[in-house]
Amino acid sequence: MEHFQRLEDLRLDHNLTQEEVAGLLHCQREVYRRYEKGIRKIPVDCIVTLARYYRCSSDYILGLTNQIEPYVDSGTG
């Protein structure tokens, strides 16, 4: 799955509009729409913000894993 599809899926799963997510990211709705459609690359800081907001891993947003749970530091490293 492409990462931009995950953006839309997460937004819809949380019953949010593109306008609401754009507000969270401090960008215009059209800019966010382009992230969702894969027209424009999403900046790392936006991925971090969304991962924290949705309580998922950045790897999940990027399509690198299907495991939605965020990484939890066990404190052993």
C-alpha positions as CSV (number, residue, x, y, z in Angstrom):
1,M,0.0,0.0,0.0
2,E,1.2,3.5,-0.9
3,H,1.8,5.8,2.0
4,F,-0.6,8.4,0.7
5,Q,-3.4,5.9,0.8
6,R,-2.7,5.4,4.5
7,L,-3.1,9.2,5.0
8,E,-6.6,9.1,3.6
9,D,-7.5,5.9,5.4
10,L,-6.4,7.2,8.8
11,R,-8.2,10.5,8.3
12,L,-11.4,8.7,7.4
13,D,-11.1,6.2,10.3
14,H,-10.9,9.2,12.6
15,N,-13.9,11.0,11.0
16,L,-11.8,14.0,10.0
17,T,-12.0,16.3,7.0
18,Q,-9.0,17.3,4.9
19,E,-9.5,20.8,6.3
20,E,-9.2,19.5,9.9
21,V,-6.0,17.6,9.2
22,A,-4.6,20.5,7.3
23,G,-5.2,22.7,10.4
24,L,-3.4,20.2,12.5
25,L,-0.4,20.3,10.1
26,H,-0.6,24.1,9.8
27,C,-1.0,23.9,6.0
28,Q,-3.7,24.7,3.5
29,R,-6.3,22.1,2.7
30,E,-5.1,21.9,-0.9
31,V,-1.6,21.1,0.2
32,Y,-2.8,18.3,2.4
33,R,-5.0,17.0,-0.4
34,R,-1.9,16.7,-2.5
35,Y,-0.2,14.7,0.2
36,E,-3.2,12.3,0.3
37,K,-3.2,11.9,-3.5
38,G,0.6,11.4,-3.7
39,I,1.1,14.5,-5.8
40,R,3.3,16.1,-3.2
41,K,5.7,14.5,-0.8
42,I,4.8,14.9,2.9
43,P,7.5,16.4,5.1
44,V,8.9,14.4,7.9
45,D,7.7,16.8,10.6
46,C,4.1,16.3,9.3
47,I,4.5,12.5,9.4
48,V,5.7,12.8,13.0
49,T,2.7,15.0,13.9
50,L,0.2,12.6,12.3
51,A,1.8,9.6,13.9
52,R,1.5,11.2,17.3
53,Y,-2.1,12.4,16.6
54,Y,-3.3,9.0,15.3
55,R,-1.2,7.1,17.8
56,C,0.4,4.9,15.2
57,S,3.9,4.4,14.0
58,S,5.5,6.5,11.3
59,D,6.4,3.2,9.6
60,Y,2.7,2.4,9.3
61,I,2.0,5.8,7.7
62,L,4.8,5.3,5.3
63,G,3.6,1.8,4.3
64,L,6.7,0.1,5.7
65,T,4.6,-2.1,8.0
66,N,1.0,-3.2,8.5
67,Q,1.4,-3.1,12.2
68,I,-0.3,0.1,13.3
69,E,1.0,0.2,16.9
70,P,3.7,2.7,17.6
71,Y,7.2,1.6,18.7
72,V,7.5,1.5,22.5
73,D,10.9,2.0,23.9
74,S,11.5,-0.7,26.5
75,G,14.4,1.3,28.1
76,T,16.9,-1.5,27.5
77,G,18.9,0.3,24.8
